[in-house]
Amino acid sequence: MNKKETYELLLKQIAALIEGEADNKVGVLANVAAAIHHTFDTFFWTGFYLLNKENTLQLGPFQGTPACFNIPVGKGVCGTAFAERRTLVVPDVEKFAGHIACSSLSRSEIVVPIYDKEGETVGVLDIDSTKLNAFDDTDAQYLEQAMHILAAEIYANR
């Protein structure tokens, strides 16, 4: 099975896992993180950072080793993707100005913003790999679709 086919199945799995679970935001985020994380063996850390009242991204459900608790908006890969409202694919985190090293094992990263029904950014999906150049445009395209599915379920009535 190629990467696109794997992502197509993952999108169907995510939709089925979270359907009707809008009232269980933590559970939805946890299951989505687990589904994504265990789909690809190059994903070292997979999880969510969500905007809190102090305008900081706060650690949410994840799969992987311990992580940073708070990331300022506009700082690091997560904070930059959130502030710029765009997916960031970082082939080598050591070359990203201002990278926040929550783990020395992380070598490359992709961060996808999450939007509520009004189009406001409410958080990010963060995935790290121990391999350089682990992410590409295919990952970005399908992970953005996954975040649309997630947001449609848990932010529909916000």
N, C-alpha and C positions, 0 to 999 in steps of 0.2 A: 504494500500500500504506500502510495507516495504522500508527501507532506500535505498537499491540498485535500486529498481524500481523507486523511487522518483528521484534519481540521473540520471537514464537513461532518464527520461522525461526532466530533467533539461538540460542535454547535448544536446538533440534535440532542446529544446527551445533556448539555447544559439546559436547554429549553425544557426537556422532560423533567430534569431534577428540580427545577425551581418553579414550575408552573403551579399557580395557586398558593404560593408561599410568600406573598407580599408582606404579610405581618411578621415574618420571621427573617428579618434582614441579616442578623448575624449568622443564622443557619444557611441562608442563601449564599452569603459571601464565603462561608467556610466550605460549602460543597463545591462552589465554583472554583475556589482556589485549589481544592483537592483534585477536582476533575482535570483542570489544566495542568497542574503540577505532575500528575502521574501519567499524562499522555505522552510526554517527550522526555527521554532519559537525559537530555542536556539541560533541563531546567533544575537548577540548584536551589533556588528560593522563589516562591510564587506567593504573592499576597497583595493585600490592599492597604492603602493609606487613605484615610477619610478626613475631610475638613472638619475641624472642631470650632468651637466658639471663639477661640483665641487666634483664629486665622492661621492655624498650624495644621499640617497633615499628621494625623495620629495613627499609629499602628492599629490595623484591624486584623481579621482572620488571615492566617497564612499557613503555608507548608514549608518546612525547612528549618534551618538553624535559627537561634535567637537573632533578633533584629533591633534596629534603632526604634525607639518609642515615638519620637517626634521629629519631623522634618519641616523647617520653615518654608513657607510658600516662596518660590523663586530661588531656592537653594538646592544644590545637588540635582541629580537627574529627575527624581520624583517631583521636587518642588518646581523645577524649570518646566517640565511637561505640563504640570498643573497650571502654572502662571501663563504659559504660552498657549495653553489649550490645544496641544497637538501631541501626537505620538512621537516619542523619541526612541530611535534605535541607536544604541551606542556600541560600536564594535569593540572598543577597548576603553574600559572605564578609567584607566590611568591617564588617558588623553582627554578626558572630559574635565574642563576647567570647573573647579568647585565640587568635584565628586565627593560624596560623603561615603566613607568606607565603613559600612556597618559590618562587613566581613571581608577579611583579606583574601578569601577564596573567590570572590566575585571578580570576573574578568570582563564580561560583557553584560549588557542590560537592555531591556525594552520596557518602556513605561507608556501606558495607555490611559488617557483621561476618561473619567466617567461623568456623564451629564445627567441632570434631572430633567423632568418634562418641560421645564422652562428654558432649558439649554444652559443652565448654570453648572459650572464644574463643581462636583461634590467630592471627588476623590480620584484615585488612580489605581490601576492594576500595575504592579511592579513584578518583573520576572528577571532573575539573575541567572547567569551561567558561569561555570568554572572554565569554559572554553572561550577563546577570543572569537569574534565574528559569528556568534551562535544564532543571531537573529537577522531577519531580512524583511523585505517588503511583504512577502507572503505572511509571515508572522504578524506584521502590523495590520494587514488587511483583515485577517481572520480574528485576531484578538480584539480589534475594534468592533467587529460584528458581535463577538461574544459579550462585550460590554454594553452594546445596544440591547441585546436580549436581556441581560441582567438589569439594566436601568429601566427597561419597559416593565419589568415585574416589580421591582422594589421601590421605584420612584414614581410610579404611575399615579398614585393618590397623594403625593406629597404636597 
